Amino acid sequence: MTISEVSREALEAYLVGPSGRRRLGAAAAGRSGASDVSERIEEILAAEARR
């Protein structure tokens, strides 16, 4: 067994919890909760530029 195989298995065991779901805390880090961000991007950028 190679080191890369052992590493992959260890990462898979760590990332997949007992429920079988992946545990990546950063997966939703970029979500703002707003559904219209793409439609309002110019307005948002202009407001941030004024800060």
mmCIF entry with sequence, helices, sheets and N, C-alpha, C, O atoms, coordinates in Angstrom:
data_MODEL
# 
_entry.id   MODEL 
# 
_entity.id                         1 
_entity.type                       polymer 
_entity.pdbx_number_of_molecules   1 
# 
_entity_poly.entity_id                      1 
_entity_poly.type                           'polypeptide(L)' 
_entity_poly.nstd_linkage                   no 
_entity_poly.nstd_monomer                   no 
_entity_poly.pdbx_seq_one_letter_code       MTISEVSREALEAYLVGPSGRRRLGAAAAGRSGASDVSERIEEILAAEARR 
_entity_poly.pdbx_seq_one_letter_code_can   MTISEVSREALEAYLVGPSGRRRLGAAAAGRSGASDVSERIEEILAAEARR 
_entity_poly.pdbx_strand_id                 A 
# 
loop_
_entity_poly_seq.entity_id 
_entity_poly_seq.num 
_entity_poly_seq.mon_id 
_entity_poly_seq.hetero 
1 1  MET n 
1 2  THR n 
1 3  ILE n 
1 4  SER n 
1 5  GLU n 
1 6  VAL n 
1 7  SER n 
1 8  ARG n 
1 9  GLU n 
1 10 ALA n 
1 11 LEU n 
1 12 GLU n 
1 13 ALA n 
1 14 TYR n 
1 15 LEU n 
1 16 VAL n 
1 17 GLY n 
1 18 PRO n 
1 19 SER n 
1 20 GLY n 
1 21 ARG n 
1 22 ARG n 
1 23 ARG n 
1 24 LEU n 
1 25 GLY n 
1 26 ALA n 
1 27 ALA n 
1 28 ALA n 
1 29 ALA n 
1 30 GLY n 
1 31 ARG n 
1 32 SER n 
1 33 GLY n 
1 34 ALA n 
1 35 SER n 
1 36 ASP n 
1 37 VAL n 
1 38 SER n 
1 39 GLU n 
1 40 ARG n 
1 41 ILE n 
1 42 GLU n 
1 43 GLU n 
1 44 ILE n 
1 45 LEU n 
1 46 ALA n 
1 47 ALA n 
1 48 GLU n 
1 49 ALA n 
1 50 ARG n 
1 51 ARG n 
# 
_struct_asym.id          A 
_struct_asym.entity_id   1 
# 
loop_
_struct_conf.conf_type_id 
_struct_conf.id 
_struct_conf.pdbx_PDB_helix_id 
_struct_conf.beg_label_comp_id 
_struct_conf.beg_label_asym_id 
_struct_conf.beg_label_seq_id 
_struct_conf.pdbx_beg_PDB_ins_code 
_struct_conf.end_label_comp_id 
_struct_conf.end_label_asym_id 
_struct_conf.end_label_seq_id 
_struct_conf.pdbx_end_PDB_ins_code 
_struct_conf.beg_auth_comp_id 
_struct_conf.beg_auth_asym_id 
_struct_conf.beg_auth_seq_id 
_struct_conf.end_auth_comp_id 
_struct_conf.end_auth_asym_id 
_struct_conf.end_auth_seq_id 
_struct_conf.pdbx_PDB_helix_class 
_struct_conf.details 
_struct_conf.pdbx_PDB_helix_length 
HELX_P HELX_P1 AA1 ILE A 3  ? LEU A 15 ? ILE A 3  LEU A 15 1 ? 13 
HELX_P HELX_P2 AA2 GLY A 25 ? ALA A 28 ? GLY A 25 ALA A 28 5 ? 4  
HELX_P HELX_P3 AA3 ILE A 41 ? ARG A 50 ? ILE A 41 ARG A 50 1 ? 10 
# 
_struct_conf_type.id          HELX_P 
_struct_conf_type.criteria    ? 
_struct_conf_type.reference   ? 
# 
loop_
_atom_site.group_PDB 
_atom_site.id 
_atom_site.type_symbol 
_atom_site.label_atom_id 
_atom_site.label_alt_id 
_atom_site.label_comp_id 
_atom_site.label_asym_id 
_atom_site.label_entity_id 
_atom_site.label_seq_id 
_atom_site.pdbx_PDB_ins_code 
_atom_site.Cartn_x 
_atom_site.Cartn_y 
_atom_site.Cartn_z 
_atom_site.occupancy 
_atom_site.B_iso_or_equiv 
_atom_site.pdbx_formal_charge 
_atom_site.auth_seq_id 
_atom_site.auth_comp_id 
_atom_site.auth_asym_id 
_atom_site.auth_atom_id 
_atom_site.pdbx_PDB_model_num 
ATOM 1   N N  . MET A 1 1  ? 0.865   -1.177 0.000   1.00 0.00 ? 1  MET A N  1 
ATOM 2   C CA . MET A 1 1  ? 0.000   0.000  0.000   1.00 0.00 ? 1  MET A CA 1 
ATOM 3   C C  . MET A 1 1  ? 0.907   1.234  0.000   1.00 0.00 ? 1  MET A C  1 
ATOM 4   O O  . MET A 1 1  ? 1.857   1.317  0.778   1.00 0.00 ? 1  MET A O  1 
ATOM 5   N N  . THR A 1 2  ? 0.600   2.186  -0.881  1.00 0.00 ? 2  THR A N  1 
ATOM 6   C CA . THR A 1 2  ? 1.435   3.381  -0.976  1.00 0.00 ? 2  THR A CA 1 
ATOM 7   C C  . THR A 1 2  ? 0.997   4.432  0.052   1.00 0.00 ? 2  THR A C  1 
ATOM 8   O O  . THR A 1 2  ? -0.086  4.351  0.631   1.00 0.00 ? 2  THR A O  1 
ATOM 9   N N  . ILE A 1 3  ? 1.859   5.401  0.251   1.00 0.00 ? 3  ILE A N  1 
ATOM 10  C CA . ILE A 1 3  ? 1.547   6.494  1.175   1.00 0.00 ? 3  ILE A CA 1 
ATOM 11  C C  . ILE A 1 3  ? 0.337   7.272  0.682   1.00 0.00 ? 3  ILE A C  1 
ATOM 12  O O  . ILE A 1 3  ? -0.493  7.690  1.489   1.00 0.00 ? 3  ILE A O  1 
ATOM 13  N N  . SER A 1 4  ? 0.222   7.473  -0.621  1.00 0.00 ? 4  SER A N  1 
ATOM 14  C CA . SER A 1 4  ? -0.929  8.209  -1.149  1.00 0.00 ? 4  SER A CA 1 
ATOM 15  C C  . SER A 1 4  ? -2.230  7.440  -0.916  1.00 0.00 ? 4  SER A C  1 
ATOM 16  O O  . SER A 1 4  ? -3.263  8.056  -0.654  1.00 0.00 ? 4  SER A O  1 
ATOM 17  N N  . GLU A 1 5  ? -2.203  6.110  -1.006  1.00 0.00 ? 5  GLU A N  1 
ATOM 18  C CA . GLU A 1 5  ? -3.401  5.312  -0.728  1.00 0.00 ? 5  GLU A CA 1 
ATOM 19  C C  . GLU A 1 5  ? -3.803  5.411  0.741   1.00 0.00 ? 5  GLU A C  1 
ATOM 20  O O  . GLU A 1 5  ? -4.982  5.544  1.071   1.00 0.00 ? 5  GLU A O  1 
ATOM 21  N N  . VAL A 1 6  ? -2.809  5.343  1.608   1.00 0.00 ? 6  VAL A N  1 
ATOM 22  C CA . VAL A 1 6  ? -3.082  5.471  3.043   1.00 0.00 ? 6  VAL A CA 1 
ATOM 23  C C  . VAL A 1 6  ? -3.645  6.857  3.340   1.00 0.00 ? 6  VAL A C  1 
ATOM 24  O O  . VAL A 1 6  ? -4.585  6.992  4.124   1.00 0.00 ? 6  VAL A O  1 
ATOM 25  N N  . SER A 1 7  ? -3.072  7.888  2.716   1.00 0.00 ? 7  SER A N  1 
ATOM 26  C CA . SER A 1 7  ? -3.538  9.264  2.921   1.00 0.00 ? 7  SER A CA 1 
ATOM 27  C C  . SER A 1 7  ? -4.975  9.427  2.449   1.00 0.00 ? 7  SER A C  1 
ATOM 28  O O  . SER A 1 7  ? -5.796  10.027 3.142   1.00 0.00 ? 7  SER A O  1 
ATOM 29  N N  . ARG A 1 8  ? -5.281  8.890  1.265   1.00 0.00 ? 8  ARG A N  1 
ATOM 30  C CA . ARG A 1 8  ? -6.647  8.984  0.751   1.00 0.00 ? 8  ARG A CA 1 
ATOM 31  C C  . ARG A 1 8  ? -7.643  8.305  1.680   1.00 0.00 ? 8  ARG A C  1 
ATOM 32  O O  . ARG A 1 8  ? -8.711  8.850  1.960   1.00 0.00 ? 8  ARG A O  1 
ATOM 33  N N  . GLU A 1 9  ? -7.296  7.124  2.153   1.00 0.00 ? 9  GLU A N  1 
ATOM 34  C CA . GLU A 1 9  ? -8.197  6.404  3.060   1.00 0.00 ? 9  GLU A CA 1 
ATOM 35  C C  . GLU A 1 9  ? -8.387  7.159  4.372   1.00 0.00 ? 9  GLU A C  1 
ATOM 36  O O  . GLU A 1 9  ? -9.494  7.222  4.907   1.00 0.00 ? 9  GLU A O  1 
ATOM 37  N N  . ALA A 1 10 ? -7.308  7.724  4.881   1.00 0.00 ? 10 ALA A N  1 
ATOM 38  C CA . ALA A 1 10 ? -7.398  8.481  6.139   1.00 0.00 ? 10 ALA A CA 1 
ATOM 39  C C  . ALA A 1 10 ? -8.261  9.722  5.953   1.00 0.00 ? 10 ALA A C  1 
ATOM 40  O O  . ALA A 1 10 ? -9.094  10.029 6.806   1.00 0.00 ? 10 ALA A O  1 
ATOM 41  N N  . LEU A 1 11 ? -8.074  10.438 4.851   1.00 0.00 ? 11 LEU A N  1 
ATOM 42  C CA . LEU A 1 11 ? -8.890  11.627 4.579   1.00 0.00 ? 11 LEU A CA 1 
ATOM 43  C C  . LEU A 1 11 ? -10.354 11.262 4.401   1.00 0.00 ? 11 LEU A C  1 
ATOM 44  O O  . LEU A 1 11 ? -11.238 11.953 4.907   1.00 0.00 ? 11 LEU A O  1 
ATOM 45  N N  . GLU A 1 12 ? -10.609 10.189 3.691   1.00 0.00 ? 12 GLU A N  1 
ATOM 46  C CA . GLU A 1 12 ? -11.993 9.755  3.477   1.00 0.00 ? 12 GLU A CA 1 
ATOM 47  C C  . GLU A 1 12 ? -12.647 9.393  4.810   1.00 0.00 ? 12 GLU A C  1 
ATOM 48  O O  . GLU A 1 12 ? -13.802 9.743  5.052   1.00 0.00 ? 12 GLU A O  1 
ATOM 49  N N  . ALA A 1 13 ? -11.915 8.697  5.670   1.00 0.00 ? 13 ALA A N  1 
ATOM 50  C CA . ALA A 1 13 ? -12.453 8.325  6.981   1.00 0.00 ? 13 ALA A CA 1 
ATOM 51  C C  . ALA A 1 13 ? -12.711 9.562  7.832   1.00 0.00 ? 13 ALA A C  1 
ATOM 52  O O  . ALA A 1 13 ? -13.684 9.609  8.584   1.00 0.00 ? 13 ALA A O  1 
ATOM 53  N N  . TYR A 1 14 ? -11.839 10.566 7.714   1.00 0.00 ? 14 TYR A N  1 
ATOM 54  C CA . TYR A 1 14 ? -12.004 11.798 8.493   1.00 0.00 ? 14 TYR A CA 1 
ATOM 55  C C  . TYR A 1 14 ? -13.145 12.655 7.965   1.00 0.00 ? 14 TYR A C  1 
ATOM 56  O O  . TYR A 1 14 ? -13.921 13.206 8.746   1.00 0.00 ? 14 TYR A O  1 
ATOM 57  N N  . LEU A 1 15 ? -13.252 12.772 6.640   1.00 0.00 ? 15 LEU A N  1 
ATOM 58  C CA . LEU A 1 15 ? -14.243 13.668 6.042   1.00 0.00 ? 15 LEU A CA 1 
ATOM 59  C C  . LEU A 1 15 ? -15.656 13.105 6.048   1.00 0.00 ? 15 LEU A C  1 
ATOM 60  O O  . LEU A 1 15 ? -16.621 13.869 6.026   1.00 0.00 ? 15 LEU A O  1 
ATOM 61  N N  . VAL A 1 16 ? -15.794 11.817 6.077   1.00 0.00 ? 16 VAL A N  1 
ATOM 62  C CA . VAL A 1 16 ? -17.117 11.201 6.075   1.00 0.00 ? 16 VAL A CA 1 
ATOM 63  C C  . VAL A 1 16 ? -17.416 10.743 7.498   1.00 0.00 ? 16 VAL A C  1 
ATOM 64  O O  . VAL A 1 16 ? -16.769 9.835  8.020   1.00 0.00 ? 16 VAL A O  1 
ATOM 65  N N  . GLY A 1 17 ? -18.396 11.379 8.111   1.00 0.00 ? 17 GLY A N  1 
ATOM 66  C CA . GLY A 1 17 ? -18.752 11.057 9.492   1.00 0.00 ? 17 GLY A CA 1 
ATOM 67  C C  . GLY A 1 17 ? -19.580 9.793  9.580   1.00 0.00 ? 17 GLY A C  1 
ATOM 68  O O  . GLY A 1 17 ? -19.819 9.131  8.571   1.00 0.00 ? 17 GLY A O  1 
ATOM 69  N N  . PRO A 1 18 ? -20.020 9.455  10.786  1.00 0.00 ? 18 PRO A N  1 
ATOM 70  C CA . PRO A 1 18 ? -20.811 8.243  10.994  1.00 0.00 ? 18 PRO A CA 1 
ATOM 71  C C  . PRO A 1 18 ? -22.105 8.219  10.182  1.00 0.00 ? 18 PRO A C  1 
ATOM 72  O O  . PRO A 1 18 ? -22.611 7.145  9.855   1.00 0.00 ? 18 PRO A O  1 
ATOM 73  N N  . SER A 1 19 ? -22.640 9.389  9.855   1.00 0.00 ? 19 SER A N  1 
ATOM 74  C CA . SER A 1 19 ? -23.889 9.445  9.100   1.00 0.00 ? 19 SER A CA 1 
ATOM 75  C C  . SER A 1 19 ? -23.668 9.191  7.615   1.00 0.00 ? 19 SER A C  1 
ATOM 76  O O  . SER A 1 19 ? -24.633 9.041  6.865   1.00 0.00 ? 19 SER A O  1 
ATOM 77  N N  . GLY A 1 20 ? -22.401 9.141  7.176   1.00 0.00 ? 20 GLY A N  1 
ATOM 78  C CA . GLY A 1 20 ? -22.111 8.947  5.766   1.00 0.00 ? 20 GLY A CA 1 
ATOM 79  C C  . GLY A 1 20 ? -22.052 10.249 4.992   1.00 0.00 ? 20 GLY A C  1 
ATOM 80  O O  . GLY A 1 20 ? -21.778 10.245 3.792   1.00 0.00 ? 20 GLY A O  1 
ATOM 81  N N  . ARG A 1 21 ? -22.307 11.373 5.668   1.00 0.00 ? 21 ARG A N  1 
ATOM 82  C CA . ARG A 1 21 ? -22.258 12.685 5.013   1.00 0.00 ? 21 ARG A CA 1 
ATOM 83  C C  . ARG A 1 21 ? -20.879 13.288 5.209   1.00 0.00 ? 21 ARG A C  1 
ATOM 84  O O  . ARG A 1 21 ? -20.231 13.075 6.234   1.00 0.00 ? 21 ARG A O  1 
ATOM 85  N N  . ARG A 1 22 ? -20.435 14.050 4.201   1.00 0.00 ? 22 ARG A N  1 
ATOM 86  C CA . ARG A 1 22 ? -19.125 14.697 4.286   1.00 0.00 ? 22 ARG A CA 1 
ATOM 87  C C  . ARG A 1 22 ? -19.147 15.819 5.308   1.00 0.00 ? 22 ARG A C  1 
ATOM 88  O O  . ARG A 1 22 ? -20.148 16.524 5.441   1.00 0.00 ? 22 ARG A O  1 
ATOM 89  N N  . ARG A 1 23 ? -18.048 15.987 6.030   1.00 0.00 ? 23 ARG A N  1 
ATOM 90  C CA . ARG A 1 23 ? -17.931 17.016 7.050   1.00 0.00 ? 23 ARG A CA 1 
ATOM 91  C C  . ARG A 1 23 ? -16.977 18.111 6.601   1.00 0.00 ? 23 ARG A C  1 
ATOM 92  O O  . ARG A 1 23 ? -15.887 18.237 7.160   1.00 0.00 ? 23 ARG A O  1 
ATOM 93  N N  . LEU A 1 24 ? -17.344 18.880 5.637   1.00 0.00 ? 24 LEU A N  1 
ATOM 94  C CA . LEU A 1 24 ? -16.499 19.986 5.194   1.00 0.00 ? 24 LEU A CA 1 
ATOM 95  C C  . LEU A 1 24 ? -17.129 21.282 5.681   1.00 0.00 ? 24 LEU A C  1 
ATOM 96  O O  . LEU A 1 24 ? -18.094 21.769 5.091   1.00 0.00 ? 24 LEU A O  1 
ATOM 97  N N  . GLY A 1 25 ? -16.592 21.832 6.740   1.00 0.00 ? 25 GLY A N  1 
ATOM 98  C CA . GLY A 1 25 ? -17.150 23.038 7.325   1.00 0.00 ? 25 GLY A CA 1 
ATOM 99  C C  . GLY A 1 25 ? -17.091 24.242 6.405   1.00 0.00 ? 25 GLY A C  1 
ATOM 100 O O  . GLY A 1 25 ? -17.924 25.140 6.520   1.00 0.00 ? 25 GLY A O  1 
ATOM 101 N N  . ALA A 1 26 ? -16.136 24.283 5.504   1.00 0.00 ? 26 ALA A N  1 
ATOM 102 C CA . ALA A 1 26 ? -15.978 25.439 4.623   1.00 0.00 ? 26 ALA A CA 1 
ATOM 103 C C  . ALA A 1 26 ? -16.860 25.356 3.387   1.00 0.00 ? 26 ALA A C  1 
ATOM 104 O O  . ALA A 1 26 ? -16.876 26.285 2.579   1.00 0.00 ? 26 ALA A O  1 
ATOM 105 N N  . ALA A 1 27 ? -17.582 24.277 3.228   1.00 0.00 ? 27 ALA A N  1 
ATOM 106 C CA . ALA A 1 27 ? -18.379 24.088 2.014   1.00 0.00 ? 27 ALA A CA 1 
ATOM 107 C C  . ALA A 1 27 ? -19.404 25.193 1.812   1.00 0.00 ? 27 ALA A C  1 
ATOM 108 O O  . ALA A 1 27 ? -19.659 25.589 0.674   1.00 0.00 ? 27 ALA A O  1 
ATOM 109 N N  . ALA A 1 28 ? -19.993 25.697 2.877   1.00 0.00 ? 28 ALA A N  1 
ATOM 110 C CA . ALA A 1 28 ? -21.013 26.735 2.750   1.00 0.00 ? 28 ALA A CA 1 
ATOM 111 C C  . ALA A 1 28 ? -20.506 28.102 3.204   1.00 0.00 ? 28 ALA A C  1 
ATOM 112 O O  . ALA A 1 28 ? -21.298 29.007 3.465   1.00 0.00 ? 28 ALA A O  1 
ATOM 113 N N  . ALA A 1 29 ? -19.210 28.245 3.296   1.00 0.00 ? 29 ALA A N  1 
ATOM 114 C CA . ALA A 1 29 ? -18.634 29.482 3.821   1.00 0.00 ? 29 ALA A CA 1 
ATOM 115 C C  . ALA A 1 29 ? -18.968 30.698 2.958   1.00 0.00 ? 29 ALA A C  1 
ATOM 116 O O  . ALA A 1 29 ? -19.062 31.810 3.478   1.00 0.00 ? 29 ALA A O  1 
ATOM 117 N N  . GLY A 1 30 ? -19.146 30.507 1.668   1.00 0.00 ? 30 GLY A N  1 
ATOM 118 C CA . GLY A 1 30 ? -19.423 31.631 0.782   1.00 0.00 ? 30 GLY A CA 1 
ATOM 119 C C  . GLY A 1 30 ? -20.893 31.948 0.603   1.00 0.00 ? 30 GLY A C  1 
ATOM 120 O O  . GLY A 1 30 ? -21.242 32.884 -0.116  1.00 0.00 ? 30 GLY A O  1 
ATOM 121 N N  . ARG A 1 31 ? -21.743 31.199 1.233   1.00 0.00 ? 31 ARG A N  1 
ATOM 122 C CA . ARG A 1 31 ? -23.181 31.438 1.076   1.00 0.00 ? 31 ARG A CA 1 
ATOM 123 C C  . ARG A 1 31 ? -23.621 32.607 1.939   1.00 0.00 ? 31 ARG A C  1 
ATOM 124 O O  . ARG A 1 31 ? -23.320 32.669 3.131   1.00 0.00 ? 31 ARG A O  1 
ATOM 125 N N  . SER A 1 32 ? -24.338 33.530 1.317   1.00 0.00 ? 32 SER A N  1 
ATOM 126 C CA . SER A 1 32 ? -24.791 34.714 2.044   1.00 0.00 ? 32 SER A CA 1 
ATOM 127 C C  . SER A 1 32 ? -26.216 34.567 2.545   1.00 0.00 ? 32 SER A C  1 
ATOM 128 O O  . SER A 1 32 ? -26.648 35.306 3.429   1.00 0.00 ? 32 SER A O  1 
ATOM 129 N N  . GLY A 1 33 ? -26.944 33.618 1.982   1.00 0.00 ? 33 GLY A N  1 
ATOM 130 C CA . GLY A 1 33 ? -28.343 33.467 2.333   1.00 0.00 ? 33 GLY A CA 1 
ATOM 131 C C  . GLY A 1 33 ? -29.263 34.273 1.435   1.00 0.00 ? 33 GLY A C  1 
ATOM 132 O O  . GLY A 1 33 ? -30.479 34.081 1.446   1.00 0.00 ? 33 GLY A O  1 
ATOM 133 N N  . ALA A 1 34 ? -28.686 35.170 0.662   1.00 0.00 ? 34 ALA A N  1 
ATOM 134 C CA . ALA A 1 34 ? -29.475 35.983 -0.271  1.00 0.00 ? 34 ALA A CA 1 
ATOM 135 C C  . ALA A 1 34 ? -29.534 35.270 -1.618  1.00 0.00 ? 34 ALA A C  1 
ATOM 136 O O  . ALA A 1 34 ? -28.520 34.767 -2.103  1.00 0.00 ? 34 ALA A O  1 
ATOM 137 N N  . SER A 1 35 ? -30.710 35.225 -2.217  1.00 0.00 ? 35 SER A N  1 
ATOM 138 C CA . SER A 1 35 ? -30.856 34.513 -3.480  1.00 0.00 ? 35 SER A CA 1 
ATOM 139 C C  . SER A 1 35 ? -30.713 35.418 -4.706  1.00 0.00 ? 35 SER A C  1 
ATOM 140 O O  . SER A 1 35 ? -30.704 34.927 -5.835  1.00 0.00 ? 35 SER A O  1 
ATOM 141 N N  . ASP A 1 36 ? -30.602 36.724 -4.498  1.00 0.00 ? 36 ASP A N  1 
ATOM 142 C CA . ASP A 1 36 ? -30.561 37.641 -5.636  1.00 0.00 ? 36 ASP A CA 1 
ATOM 143 C C  . ASP A 1 36 ? -29.204 38.308 -5.835  1.00 0.00 ? 36 ASP A C  1 
ATOM 144 O O  . ASP A 1 36 ? -29.121 39.349 -6.486  1.00 0.00 ? 36 ASP A O  1 
ATOM 145 N N  . VAL A 1 37 ? -28.158 37.733 -5.293  1.00 0.00 ? 37 VAL A N  1 
ATOM 146 C CA . VAL A 1 37 ? -26.832 38.358 -5.363  1.00 0.00 ? 37 VAL A CA 1 
ATOM 147 C C  . VAL A 1 37 ? -26.390 38.553 -6.808  1.00 0.00 ? 37 VAL A C  1 
ATOM 148 O O  . VAL A 1 37 ? -25.867 39.611 -7.157  1.00 0.00 ? 37 VAL A O  1 
ATOM 149 N N  . SER A 1 38 ? -26.596 37.542 -7.652  1.00 0.00 ? 38 SER A N  1 
ATOM 150 C CA . SER A 1 38 ? -26.151 37.675 -9.044  1.00 0.00 ? 38 SER A CA 1 
ATOM 151 C C  . SER A 1 38 ? -26.905 38.776 -9.773  1.00 0.00 ? 38 SER A C  1 
ATOM 152 O O  . SER A 1 38 ? -26.354 39.406 -10.675 1.00 0.00 ? 38 SER A O  1 
ATOM 153 N N  . GLU A 1 39 ? -28.139 39.014 -9.404  1.00 0.00 ? 39 GLU A N  1 
ATOM 154 C CA . GLU A 1 39 ? -28.921 40.068 -10.036 1.00 0.00 ? 39 GLU A CA 1 
ATOM 155 C C  . GLU A 1 39 ? -28.519 41.457 -9.528  1.00 0.00 ? 39 GLU A C  1 
ATOM 156 O O  . GLU A 1 39 ? -28.661 42.448 -10.245 1.00 0.00 ? 39 GLU A O  1 
ATOM 157 N N  . ARG A 1 40 ? -28.017 41.525 -8.287  1.00 0.00 ? 40 ARG A N  1 
ATOM 158 C CA . ARG A 1 40 ? -27.702 42.811 -7.661  1.00 0.00 ? 40 ARG A CA 1 
ATOM 159 C C  . ARG A 1 40 ? -26.205 43.095 -7.566  1.00 0.00 ? 40 ARG A C  1 
ATOM 160 O O  . ARG A 1 40 ? -25.799 43.998 -6.835  1.00 0.00 ? 40 ARG A O  1 
ATOM 161 N N  . ILE A 1 41 ? -25.371 42.336 -8.297  1.00 0.00 ? 41 ILE A N  1 
ATOM 162 C CA . ILE A 1 41 ? -23.926 42.432 -8.111  1.00 0.00 ? 41 ILE A CA 1 
ATOM 163 C C  . ILE A 1 41 ? -23.390 43.846 -8.310  1.00 0.00 ? 41 ILE A C  1 
ATOM 164 O O  . ILE A 1 41 ? -22.525 44.278 -7.547  1.00 0.00 ? 41 ILE A O  1 
ATOM 165 N N  . GLU A 1 42 ? -23.874 44.578 -9.307  1.00 0.00 ? 42 GLU A N  1 
ATOM 166 C CA . GLU A 1 42 ? -23.393 45.942 -9.545  1.00 0.00 ? 42 GLU A CA 1 
ATOM 167 C C  . GLU A 1 42 ? -23.718 46.837 -8.342  1.00 0.00 ? 42 GLU A C  1 
ATOM 168 O O  . GLU A 1 42 ? -22.873 47.615 -7.898  1.00 0.00 ? 42 GLU A O  1 
ATOM 169 N N  . GLU A 1 43 ? -24.919 46.726 -7.829  1.00 0.00 ? 43 GLU A N  1 
ATOM 170 C CA . GLU A 1 43 ? -25.340 47.511 -6.665  1.00 0.00 ? 43 GLU A CA 1 
ATOM 171 C C  . GLU A 1 43 ? -24.498 47.163 -5.436  1.00 0.00 ? 43 GLU A C  1 
ATOM 172 O O  . GLU A 1 43 ? -24.087 48.050 -4.689  1.00 0.00 ? 43 GLU A O  1 
ATOM 173 N N  . ILE A 1 44 ? -24.249 45.892 -5.235  1.00 0.00 ? 44 ILE A N  1 
ATOM 174 C CA . ILE A 1 44 ? -23.457 45.441 -4.086  1.00 0.00 ? 44 ILE A CA 1 
ATOM 175 C C  . ILE A 1 44 ? -22.026 45.950 -4.187  1.00 0.00 ? 44 ILE A C  1 
ATOM 176 O O  . ILE A 1 44 ? -21.472 46.454 -3.210  1.00 0.00 ? 44 ILE A O  1 
ATOM 177 N N  . LEU A 1 45 ? -21.423 45.819 -5.377  1.00 0.00 ? 45 LEU A N  1 
ATOM 178 C CA . LEU A 1 45 ? -20.041 46.280 -5.558  1.00 0.00 ? 45 LEU A CA 1 
ATOM 179 C C  . LEU A 1 45 ? -19.938 47.795 -5.378  1.00 0.00 ? 45 LEU A C  1 
ATOM 180 O O  . LEU A 1 45 ? -18.975 48.280 -4.783  1.00 0.00 ? 45 LEU A O  1 
ATOM 181 N N  . ALA A 1 46 ? -20.907 48.539 -5.877  1.00 0.00 ? 46 ALA A N  1 
ATOM 182 C CA . ALA A 1 46 ? -20.882 49.986 -5.726  1.00 0.00 ? 46 ALA A CA 1 
ATOM 183 C C  . ALA A 1 46 ? -20.991 50.376 -4.254  1.00 0.00 ? 46 ALA A C  1 
ATOM 184 O O  . ALA A 1 46 ? -20.308 51.296 -3.805  1.00 0.00 ? 46 ALA A O  1 
ATOM 185 N N  . ALA A 1 47 ? -21.838 49.691 -3.509  1.00 0.00 ? 47 ALA A N  1 
ATOM 186 C CA . ALA A 1 47 ? -21.973 49.984 -2.083  1.00 0.00 ? 47 ALA A CA 1 
ATOM 187 C C  . ALA A 1 47 ? -20.681 49.668 -1.334  1.00 0.00 ? 47 ALA A C  1 
ATOM 188 O O  . ALA A 1 47 ? -20.293 50.409 -0.430  1.00 0.00 ? 47 ALA A O  1 
ATOM 189 N N  . GLU A 1 48 ? -20.018 48.585 -1.698  1.00 0.00 ? 48 GLU A N  1 
ATOM 190 C CA . GLU A 1 48 ? -18.753 48.224 -1.045  1.00 0.00 ? 48 GLU A CA 1 
ATOM 191 C C  . GLU A 1 48 ? -17.650 49.222 -1.416  1.00 0.00 ? 48 GLU A C  1 
ATOM 192 O O  . GLU A 1 48 ? -16.803 49.534 -0.580  1.00 0.00 ? 48 GLU A O  1 
ATOM 193 N N  . ALA A 1 49 ? -17.647 49.717 -2.633  1.00 0.00 ? 49 ALA A N  1 
ATOM 194 C CA . ALA A 1 49 ? -16.635 50.677 -3.066  1.00 0.00 ? 49 ALA A CA 1 
ATOM 195 C C  . ALA A 1 49 ? -16.772 52.000 -2.317  1.00 0.00 ? 49 ALA A C  1 
ATOM 196 O O  . ALA A 1 49 ? -15.779 52.695 -2.102  1.00 0.00 ? 49 ALA A O  1 
ATOM 197 N N  . ARG A 1 50 ? -17.986 52.351 -1.922  1.00 0.00 ? 50 ARG A N  1 
ATOM 198 C CA . ARG A 1 50 ? -18.200 53.591 -1.180  1.00 0.00 ? 50 ARG A CA 1 
ATOM 199 C C  . ARG A 1 50 ? -17.744 53.494 0.267   1.00 0.00 ? 50 ARG A C  1 
ATOM 200 O O  . ARG A 1 50 ? -17.588 54.521 0.928   1.00 0.00 ? 50 ARG A O  1 
ATOM 201 N N  . ARG A 1 51 ? -17.528 52.307 0.767   1.00 0.00 ? 51 ARG A N  1 
ATOM 202 C CA . ARG A 1 51 ? -17.142 52.121 2.179   1.00 0.00 ? 51 ARG A CA 1 
ATOM 203 C C  . ARG A 1 51 ? -15.791 52.665 2.475   1.00 0.00 ? 51 ARG A C  1 
ATOM 204 O O  . ARG A 1 51 ? -15.328 52.584 3.612   1.00 0.00 ? 51 ARG A O  1 
# 
